[in-house]
Amino acid sequence: MTHSEFAPESTTVPQLWERQVEDRGDHEFLVFEDAHSHEVRRFTYREFDAAVNKCANALAARGVGAGSRVVLYLDNCVEFVECTLALAKMGAVSVPVDATSAPFELGHILGICRAGTLITRACSADEVLPHVPGTVTDVIVVGGDGAVGGDGIGLPRLRELASREADSFASSPRVRPSDLCEILFTSGTTSEPKGVMITHANFVFSGNFVNWELDMNPEDRYMTSMVAARVNYQLSALAPVLTAGATLVMLSRYRATRFWKQARAHRATLVQGMAMIVATMLRQSVDPGERDHQVREMHYFLPLSTQDKEAFEKRFGVSILNNYGSTECLIGAITDPPHGQRRWPSIGRAGPGYEVRIADCQGNPLPEGEVGEIMLRGVPGVSLMAGYWDDPGATAEVLDEDGWFHTHDYAYIEDGWVYFMDRRVDLIKRSGESVSSAEVECTIEDLPGVREVAVIGVPDGVRGQAVKAFIVPEPGSGLTAATVIDHCAGRLAAFKVPSSVEFVDGLPRGSYGKVRKHILANY
């Protein structure tokens, strides 16, 4: 990447946005399609800037300012994008939370980041409010009309607040590239969620990286159905669209029966994909016109079987660009190159801004061909996260003083190409979401009648992995699988709830008492 081709590293998100509004004002910025009503809304850069400014003014009037942390507990919607850009422009910090997260989880995250403001859906406000900690002084809702119960009656509505404000943002807070822009919560491998700190420099670097990776240009139309609260959307879709001055096609949710039709209708040139999307698209009836599209690449996040990859590329006539990354390293730091040779099933090479090493348990480099931990070196706060929010101990465990990030994932290298072997211990990948088995285990342990529990990921042809719980019940407890699943459904996001429960007499353990989960996988 060269500075002449991409946004300078010293650029902040508000500077980037201002530049695109000035240079690309009449170019289409956002196309949003609602999965339920099929309504399509379109905005140019200039039109959306007016909405962003109204939103920023409305939030500023309620006390939000530079450094304020604001939690966005929203579905994929236009307001999500408005708030994200408005908060960046104000120098505030957005904390997106997946709208499928249980209210209990939301309350926990609100407490961890000590947010003062919560923006949530009107339809879920009444369910959410009992879990809001005292640190939150303002709750604002999106949607609804307040005419019926369960619709956030009495709470201020963002649309009404913004409608009374000017469409220019007079304030100009001093925002630096090193300032915090977002906190993205990730499951990790322990029950305590971690907030990954994303700076303005991180956001701009991510956009530049994906621009290089996908060979993007301002006329590209990048379609995504990823959850807006996740890194795949924030840094691999929104960020590169902004750095390129391209168009973001945002779907409120993924629907297999419509996804490829939507790609064709919206003239998408790039789409985001994952295992569930590829698997379910291949199960759809063949459409005679399905190869009549403008998509040149699917931006893909592992895992993917060779069979599905080859079948997808042959059927739809589009190549899949594979890559590997995590929230901590922002984007697909190891990736297929945009041009030239690719070596499937390799996940590619280290991209610009990164160095990769395969290491033993002491961090020493291993020779080619030997399996070890993937370590990535970059610049914290630029190509790597700035750290975990309010958790220097956890940060030091994964990010050493030389800038090496310890992924705890495993791979080997041949001729400079990286071949992925396995995800970090106890992390389950379900429909592109990360599920901490420890978090699910802690939830189940709270249920009366549970003596021991172990949670693992098992193969799922559609979702990549499914969550399965092995439980040693207390004698005479009368515990049932339905009871366990219902218990989890009330406390966890839907994608974390076990799909199956198996009751066993005991759990296999090693000499140190640790559950040997690889044995459970063969039960």
Order of alpha helices (4+ residues) and beta strands (2+ residues): alpha-beta-beta-alpha-beta-alpha-beta-alpha-beta-alpha-beta-alpha-beta-beta-alpha-beta-alpha-beta-alpha-beta-alpha-beta-alpha-beta-beta-beta-beta-beta-beta-alpha-beta-beta-beta-beta-alpha-beta-beta-alpha-beta-alpha
